[in-house]
Amino acid sequence: MTDAERLLTPARRPEDVDAALRPKNLDEFVGQKAARENLRIFIQAAKARGDALDHVLFFG
């Protein structure tokens, strides 16, 4: 195994930057207030049912 193939490395990878830019919760999303509120309701309803959230497609 070469150093380039190591799974653990202290070097920052491009994917790490992408993950840091992604919102961690709904309050961190910018814009589309109505879409955020609908999604919040969908999540709360699924939790109340004790069920998984149906598939959701994000675009844009």
Backbone bond lengths (Angstrom), bond angles and torsions (degrees), N, CA, C in turn:
res aa  C-N    CA-C-N  psi(-1)  N-CA   C-N-CA  omega(-1)  CA-C   N-CA-C  phi
1 M - - - 1.451 - - 1.522 108.30 -
2 T 1.310 116.42 129.51 1.462 120.50 178.59 1.523 109.66 -91.18
3 D 1.329 115.42 167.46 1.462 119.51 178.64 1.527 111.50 -61.77
4 A 1.327 116.79 -32.13 1.467 120.45 -179.88 1.525 111.78 -66.43
5 E 1.334 117.28 -23.73 1.461 121.56 -177.91 1.524 112.92 -92.87
6 R 1.306 118.14 -0.96 1.463 120.46 -177.20 1.524 110.67 -63.17
7 L 1.314 115.62 140.00 1.457 119.86 178.18 1.522 111.42 -80.77
8 L 1.311 116.69 -33.16 1.460 121.44 179.55 1.515 108.91 -108.68
9 T 1.305 116.00 123.33 1.449 120.14 179.62 1.522 108.71 -149.50
10 P 1.316 117.67 145.17 1.466 119.57 179.44 1.524 113.09 -76.28
11 A 1.311 117.28 -10.89 1.469 120.45 -178.29 1.526 110.45 -73.06
12 R 1.324 115.58 141.09 1.469 120.97 178.13 1.525 109.15 -76.00
13 R 1.322 115.62 136.95 1.454 121.67 178.67 1.521 109.24 -105.90
14 P 1.335 118.78 156.83 1.474 120.68 179.13 1.531 112.64 -58.05
15 E 1.327 117.85 -33.24 1.465 120.91 179.62 1.524 111.50 -64.82
16 D 1.338 116.42 -29.46 1.459 120.31 179.92 1.520 111.19 -64.03
17 V 1.308 117.22 -38.26 1.461 121.34 179.84 1.525 109.46 -67.31
18 D 1.330 117.54 -42.40 1.462 120.98 178.47 1.522 110.80 -59.30
19 A 1.320 117.27 -43.79 1.462 121.02 -179.30 1.522 111.05 -64.82
20 A 1.310 117.50 -34.00 1.459 120.66 -179.57 1.523 111.49 -70.41
21 L 1.321 118.26 -25.58 1.456 122.08 -178.89 1.523 113.20 -85.56
22 R 1.301 117.34 -16.92 1.461 120.90 -177.18 1.524 110.30 -76.89
23 P 1.330 116.71 139.89 1.468 119.61 178.27 1.523 111.05 -64.48
24 K 1.313 116.33 143.10 1.466 121.60 179.50 1.528 111.55 -92.90
25 N 1.337 117.40 -23.18 1.458 120.84 177.92 1.524 109.15 -147.33
26 L 1.316 116.62 171.64 1.466 120.47 -174.59 1.522 112.65 -63.34
27 D 1.309 118.09 -30.07 1.465 120.88 -179.11 1.524 112.54 -67.47
28 E 1.328 117.96 -19.60 1.462 121.57 180.00 1.529 112.73 -86.36
29 F 1.339 117.94 -8.79 1.460 120.78 177.15 1.516 109.19 -71.70
30 V 1.319 116.75 138.94 1.460 122.11 179.90 1.523 108.65 -102.44
31 G 1.335 116.53 130.70 1.460 120.74 176.79 1.515 113.12 79.04
32 Q 1.324 115.81 -179.53 1.459 124.42 177.12 1.520 111.95 51.51
33 K 1.332 115.59 54.80 1.464 120.67 -176.89 1.528 111.80 -57.45
34 A 1.324 117.76 -43.06 1.466 120.69 -178.93 1.527 111.19 -63.12
35 A 1.321 117.47 -41.53 1.467 121.09 179.08 1.525 110.73 -65.17
36 R 1.328 117.39 -40.15 1.470 120.81 178.13 1.520 110.93 -63.32
37 E 1.328 116.71 -43.83 1.464 119.94 -179.15 1.524 111.09 -65.62
38 N 1.329 117.57 -40.40 1.468 120.12 176.05 1.520 110.82 -61.68
39 L 1.311 116.99 -44.62 1.456 120.61 179.55 1.523 110.73 -63.32
40 R 1.324 117.11 -39.43 1.466 121.09 177.84 1.536 110.01 -60.55
41 I 1.329 116.93 -42.27 1.468 121.20 178.69 1.523 110.59 -65.20
42 F 1.332 117.29 -43.17 1.468 120.81 178.45 1.527 110.90 -58.64
43 I 1.324 116.81 -43.65 1.465 121.50 -178.64 1.520 110.56 -66.65
44 Q 1.332 116.97 -45.17 1.465 120.52 179.75 1.526 111.16 -62.47
45 A 1.327 117.35 -40.30 1.461 120.89 179.38 1.526 111.02 -64.66
46 A 1.320 117.17 -42.53 1.467 120.49 178.72 1.524 110.51 -63.67
47 K 1.334 117.16 -41.48 1.465 120.34 177.80 1.523 110.90 -63.31
48 A 1.337 117.27 -41.68 1.464 121.23 -179.54 1.529 111.30 -64.35
49 R 1.328 116.49 -35.30 1.466 120.87 177.49 1.518 112.08 -76.85
50 G 1.334 116.73 -15.86 1.460 120.42 -174.68 1.515 110.94 72.53
51 D 1.308 116.09 30.53 1.454 122.31 -174.83 1.525 109.16 -122.73
52 A 1.311 115.81 164.16 1.461 120.39 176.21 1.521 109.36 -78.46
53 L 1.311 115.82 150.00 1.460 121.30 176.28 1.521 108.94 -66.87
54 D 1.328 116.19 138.23 1.463 119.87 175.68 1.524 109.29 -61.14
55 H 1.322 115.90 164.41 1.459 119.87 179.84 1.522 110.29 -61.24
56 V 1.321 115.65 137.10 1.461 122.17 179.57 1.520 107.47 -128.53
57 L 1.321 116.42 132.58 1.455 121.38 179.10 1.518 108.91 -107.54
58 F 1.330 116.40 122.11 1.459 121.98 176.62 1.516 108.03 -99.36
59 F 1.305 115.47 139.36 1.455 120.06 179.72 1.519 109.13 -142.33
60 G 1.313 115.67 137.34 1.463 119.32 173.29 1.464 116.51 103.48
